[in-house]
Amino acid sequence: MHEIRGNRFLVIGRAGMDLYADPPGTTIEAATQFTATLGGSSANIAAGLVRQGAQAALLTPVSDDAVGRFAQAQLRAYGVDDSHVTAVGGEARNSLAVVETRLENTQSVIYRNGAADFELTEEMVAGVDFSGFDAVVTTGTVFAAGPSRGAAFRAFETARHHAIPVIFDIDYRPYSWSSPREAELTYSRAAEMADIIVGNDVEFGFLAGDYDKGLDAARSLARTRDRIVVYKMGEEGAITICDREEFRTGIYRTEALKPTGAGDAFMASFLAALASGRALKEAVLRGSAAAAIVVARVGCAPAMPTETELTQFLATHDAPI
């Protein structure tokens, strides 16, 4: 059940604030000024979907403070539906990333103590009318702690009840988990419930419990059920597996400023392309092109290309082999 029949996406997961050392090329320790942007993988994906002409709503808690209000205001500015964003009090705080726009030895300092997005509850999920969406998207971070983990699985179960495809971006971040074993077991359960799975070679290797067997794990997931699995390999491109079909695609070359944001950009444009009825290979290539665009710009959410920008890029760049 991997077909996406419309362009209304429910994205689950964090929205935060990214602070970029300014101007580009500046290290964090040498910076005297920073540019604030919307951050968080799920928020980035939602913003990217909207820029590609899709509709996206974010389901997440944010902290009941100025940073949480910043994140929510930014979501609205991008056109993301924030009606399922809930402000939570107490000691919960939005995630904060202090990052650099440079390629070599890029530093990224992440603050995730008492993360507000981990306060997602099953009650918040129950308050969403899933029949109003055509697909549910989540990144692996939502499973790293409770009550968010239980809520995310509740969302997966509800989506499946409504025959809505579930898209899972593995997005393994070791610092979010109490142990690798817990992460492996939880991700395996999430992957079994998903209809479209996207991850890189390291993440699939982690799922397999053996970094040399990641591709085998991706193939097994694709062929034990009607799934699309995208196995990304960085500069080596990607292998996409679906319905006994397997094909490899390369990457678009670009003048990169930074390594961050490519995965979120790929996911957003890939899903938007599938939702618009494009062929699977074309959708993968559009995702790859969006990734190339984003790494050549400052920020993640603000770097996401519009439909027009992506079309222009594809018209001026040969498809990678």
C-alpha positions, 0 to 999 in steps of 0.5 A, a space after each residue: 500500500 505504498 501509493 500516495 493518492 493525494 497531496 495532503 501530508 501529516 508530518 510527525 516530529 520536531 520543530 525547532 530553531 537553528 542558529 547559523 554562524 554568519 556569514 557563511 564559512 564562519 566557525 561557531 567559536 569565531 562568530 559574533 552573529 547568527 541567523 535564526 531559521 526554522 529547524 528540525 527534520 520533520 518541520 523541514 520536510 513539511 516546509 519542503 512539501 509545501 514549497 513543492 505544492 503539497 499540503 502539510 500539517 505538523 503534529 508535534 508539541 513545542 515549548 510554551 515559551 518564546 522559542 516554541 512560539 518562534 517555531 510555530 510562527 515560522 511554520 505558519 510563515 512557510 504555509 504549514 498547517 500548525 493546528 496540531 501543534 501544541 504548546 507544553 509547559 513545565 521544563 520542556 524545551 524546543 530543540 536548538 541547533 547551533 551550526 555552521 555553513 561550511 564543508 570541512 570539519 562542519 560543527 553542529 551543536 545540538 541541544 535536546 535536553 528535556 526536548 518538547 517534541 518527546 512530549 507528544 501523547 497518544 491523546 494528541 494523536 487521537 485528536 487528529 482526523 486522519 481521514 483528512 490526509 493522504 499520507 503520514 510521514 515521520 522521522 526516527 527521532 520521534 521513537 527515541 523516548 516516551 511518551 512520543 514513541 507510543 504516540 508515534 506507533 499509535 499514529 502508525 496504527 491509525 494510519 494503517 486503519 484508514 489505509 493511509 500510507 506510512 512513510 518512515 525516514 530512519 534518521 538515526 541520531 545516537 545521541 537521542 537514544 538510551 542504547 543502540 539495542 533499544 533503537 535497533 528494536 524500535 526502528 525494526 518495529 517501525 520499519 515493519 509497519 511502514 510502506 515507504 522507508 528511506 535511509 542511508 547505508 549506515 542506518 540500514 546497516 544499523 537496522 540489520 545489526 551488521 553494517 555490511 548487511 544494510 542493503 540486504 536488509 533494505 531488499 528484505 523489507 521491500 520484498 516481504 511486503 508491498 513497499 518502496 525502500 530507498 537506500 541512500 549512499 551519499 555521493 554514490 547515489 541511491 538504490 531504490 527497491 520496489 515490486 521486485 524492481 531495483 534501480 540505481 541513481 546518481 547524484 546531481 553535482 553542485 557547489 555545496 556550502 554545507 553537508 546538512 539538509 540534503 536528507 530532508 530536501 530529498 524526502 520532501 521533493 520525493 514525496 511531493 513527486 509521488 503524490 503528483 503521480 510521477 514515476 518512481 524513478 523520476 521522484 527519486 531524481 527530483 528528490 536528489 535534485 532538491 538535495 543538491 539545491 539545499 546543500 548549496 544554500 544557507 539553512 535547511 527550511 529556507 533552502 528548500 526549493 519551490 516547484 519552479 526552482 526545482 524545474 529550472 534546476 532539472 532543465 539545466 542539469 543532466 540527469 546523473 548516471 
